[in-house]
Amino acid sequence: MQEQPPESGTVSTAQYQRFGPPEVMLIQEVAVPVAGPSDVVVRVAALSVNRIDTAARSGRQTFLTGRRFPQRTGLDFSGTVIAVGSQVEGIEPGQRVWGFLGTDRLGRRGTAATRIVVAADLLSLAPAAAELADAAALPLVGLTAWQAMEELKVEAGSRLLIVGGAGGVGSVAVQVARSRGAVVDTVSSARHEELLRRLGAASRFEPGAVPWQTLRGRYQAVLDTTGAHLWRLRRTVAPGGRLVTISPAGLPISMVSKALPGAHVSFLSVRPSRTGLSALADLVDGGQVTPIIRARFALADIARAHALVETGHGQGKVVVDVE
Ligand SMILES: NC(=O)c1ccc[n+]([C@@H]2O[C@H](COP(=O)([O-])OP(=O)(O)OC[C@H]3O[C@@H](n4cnc5c(N)ncnc54)[C@H](OP(=O)(O)O)[C@@H]3O)[C@@H](O)[C@H]2O)c1
């Protein structure tokens, strides 16, 4: 392993000994993680808090987390490479990186720590145009938005409707879609109007007053991030168009809709992707995607960050600064 001297014998990490409210998370010192030949050791600058993190902490993802404690939190990160395994190519100590761990070992590993060990294929170089601590707002939601745009085949001239356009995923999806030349409408509350305009959205519909009749068959692509209007959203899809939901609340409809005439609702689950991270970094460096950050907290205050995310309201991301 090509390595710089470790800064200390332990790592500060956020973890919990039982499921429960945000306060169950404690910052504790644990042994320095052991790295394998395909791994990269990263000094974490920041991470974002995602709804899956708060669901895991409260015990609503036990099919992924299991019930063994302690459990850790955090799935994405930005940081600086400290060391690389002997089989890792293209990554060197000192480089700025970002990444997304994937959800398969949710709870059993976490990025809310001063130092983490990550498989090299789960990270890429971070965008040069963003502060490292700001870039942490993007990996999980950015990959979700990017993969949704791929699945929806959004391209120049596509007319796209995004439900929840100002949220963590929605605010990146608007930007990725605009970078492809799509015309983007959103269903989002009035308090997000200014942000959505700045991101390039064309029209905004108030969630309780969407003119569903006039939107019939209007969109080649629809991205739902809320699960709220899915039956009616199906009718807004143009012939041959696509509808993707990322909301767990949309899962039952996605299964039922397969057997029905009309647009299918497909559920997308974000996957780790080095290619996707690199594409996202290029968009940030090209000025087409900017991290939207609603609030930031120190690692010691991660419970407050979780509490804010749990409200399910707001614009962009909540970031936790580690360095
Ligand atoms: N499947 C996957 O791979 C994947 C990946 C990432 C996230 N997710 C899930 O996707 C969902 C959204 O994630 P997120 O990170 O974007 O959440 P978020 O940051 O909490 O944003 C949610 C947004 O939805 C808006 N909203 C809520 N109800 C609405 C409605 N009825 N109509 C229009 N807008 C509404 C909220 O607006 P207000 O502020 O006005 O309330 C808020 O801006 C969560 O359930 C999350 O778990 C899934």
Ligand as a Chemical Component Dictionary entry (heavy atoms), coordinates in Angstrom:
data_LIG
# 
_chem_comp.id                   LIG 
_chem_comp.type                 NON-POLYMER 
_chem_comp.pdbx_formal_charge   0 
_chem_comp.three_letter_code    LIG 
# 
loop_
_chem_comp_atom.comp_id 
_chem_comp_atom.atom_id 
_chem_comp_atom.alt_atom_id 
_chem_comp_atom.type_symbol 
_chem_comp_atom.charge 
_chem_comp_atom.model_Cartn_x 
_chem_comp_atom.model_Cartn_y 
_chem_comp_atom.model_Cartn_z 
_chem_comp_atom.pdbx_ordinal 
LIG N1  N1  N 0  -34.612 5.112  -5.224 1  
LIG C1  C1  C 0  -33.443 5.731  -5.014 2  
LIG O1  O1  O 0  -32.378 5.291  -5.433 3  
LIG C2  C2  C 0  -33.450 7.013  -4.231 4  
LIG C3  C3  C 0  -32.330 7.858  -4.229 5  
LIG C4  C4  C 0  -32.405 9.061  -3.542 6  
LIG C5  C5  C 0  -33.581 9.404  -2.863 7  
LIG N2  N2  N 1  -34.616 8.526  -2.878 8  
LIG C6  C6  C 0  -35.897 8.851  -2.227 9  
LIG O2  O2  O 0  -36.491 9.876  -3.006 10 
LIG C7  C7  C 0  -37.238 10.738 -2.173 11 
LIG C8  C8  C 0  -36.763 12.177 -2.392 12 
LIG O3  O3  O 0  -35.423 12.265 -1.985 13 
LIG P1  P1  P 0  -34.741 13.696 -1.826 14 
LIG O4  O4  O 0  -33.378 13.435 -1.309 15 
LIG O5  O5  O -1 -34.884 14.472 -3.069 16 
LIG O6  O6  O 0  -35.672 14.310 -0.667 17 
LIG P2  P2  P 0  -35.725 15.791 -0.064 18 
LIG O7  O7  O 0  -34.408 16.451 -0.241 19 
LIG O8  O8  O 0  -36.311 15.657 1.282  20 
LIG O9  O9  O 0  -36.738 16.587 -1.021 21 
LIG C9  C9  C 0  -38.079 16.275 -1.079 22 
LIG C10 C10 C 0  -38.747 17.378 -1.905 23 
LIG O10 O10 O 0  -40.030 16.905 -2.311 24 
LIG C11 C11 C 0  -40.934 17.987 -2.187 25 
LIG N3  N3  N 0  -42.274 17.420 -2.037 26 
LIG C12 C12 C 0  -42.757 16.672 -1.012 27 
LIG N4  N4  N 0  -44.029 16.317 -1.279 28 
LIG C13 C13 C 0  -44.353 16.866 -2.479 29 
LIG C14 C14 C 0  -45.517 16.843 -3.299 30 
LIG N5  N5  N 0  -46.625 16.206 -2.932 31 
LIG N6  N6  N 0  -45.481 17.493 -4.478 32 
LIG C15 C15 C 0  -44.385 18.165 -4.864 33 
LIG N7  N7  N 0  -43.252 18.217 -4.142 34 
LIG C16 C16 C 0  -43.236 17.573 -2.961 35 
LIG C17 C17 C 0  -40.461 18.764 -0.988 36 
LIG O11 O11 O 0  -40.908 20.095 -1.147 37 
LIG P3  P3  P 0  -41.384 21.003 0.091  38 
LIG O12 O12 O 0  -40.134 21.607 0.670  39 
LIG O13 O13 O 0  -42.258 22.018 -0.555 40 
LIG O14 O14 O 0  -42.094 20.096 1.052  41 
LIG C18 C18 C 0  -38.939 18.664 -1.110 42 
LIG O15 O15 O 0  -38.394 19.734 -1.853 43 
LIG C19 C19 C 0  -37.052 10.218 -0.745 44 
LIG O16 O16 O 0  -38.135 9.382  -0.439 45 
LIG C20 C20 C 0  -35.769 9.393  -0.826 46 
LIG O17 O17 O 0  -35.737 8.360  0.131  47 
LIG C21 C21 C 0  -34.578 7.348  -3.534 48 
# 
loop_
_chem_comp_bond.comp_id 
_chem_comp_bond.atom_id_1 
_chem_comp_bond.atom_id_2 
_chem_comp_bond.value_order 
_chem_comp_bond.pdbx_ordinal 
LIG N1  C1  SING 1  
LIG C1  O1  DOUB 2  
LIG C1  C2  SING 3  
LIG C2  C3  SING 4  
LIG C2  C21 DOUB 5  
LIG C3  C4  DOUB 6  
LIG C4  C5  SING 7  
LIG C5  N2  DOUB 8  
LIG N2  C6  SING 9  
LIG N2  C21 SING 10 
LIG C6  O2  SING 11 
LIG C6  C20 SING 12 
LIG O2  C7  SING 13 
LIG C7  C8  SING 14 
LIG C7  C19 SING 15 
LIG C8  O3  SING 16 
LIG O3  P1  SING 17 
LIG P1  O4  DOUB 18 
LIG P1  O5  SING 19 
LIG P1  O6  SING 20 
LIG O6  P2  SING 21 
LIG P2  O7  DOUB 22 
LIG P2  O8  SING 23 
LIG P2  O9  SING 24 
LIG O9  C9  SING 25 
LIG C9  C10 SING 26 
LIG C10 O10 SING 27 
LIG C10 C18 SING 28 
LIG O10 C11 SING 29 
LIG C11 N3  SING 30 
LIG C11 C17 SING 31 
LIG N3  C12 SING 32 
LIG N3  C16 SING 33 
LIG C12 N4  DOUB 34 
LIG N4  C13 SING 35 
LIG C13 C14 SING 36 
LIG C13 C16 DOUB 37 
LIG C14 N5  SING 38 
LIG C14 N6  DOUB 39 
LIG N6  C15 SING 40 
LIG C15 N7  DOUB 41 
LIG N7  C16 SING 42 
LIG C17 O11 SING 43 
LIG C17 C18 SING 44 
LIG O11 P3  SING 45 
LIG P3  O12 DOUB 46 
LIG P3  O13 SING 47 
LIG P3  O14 SING 48 
LIG C18 O15 SING 49 
LIG C19 O16 SING 50 
LIG C19 C20 SING 51 
LIG C20 O17 SING 52 
# 
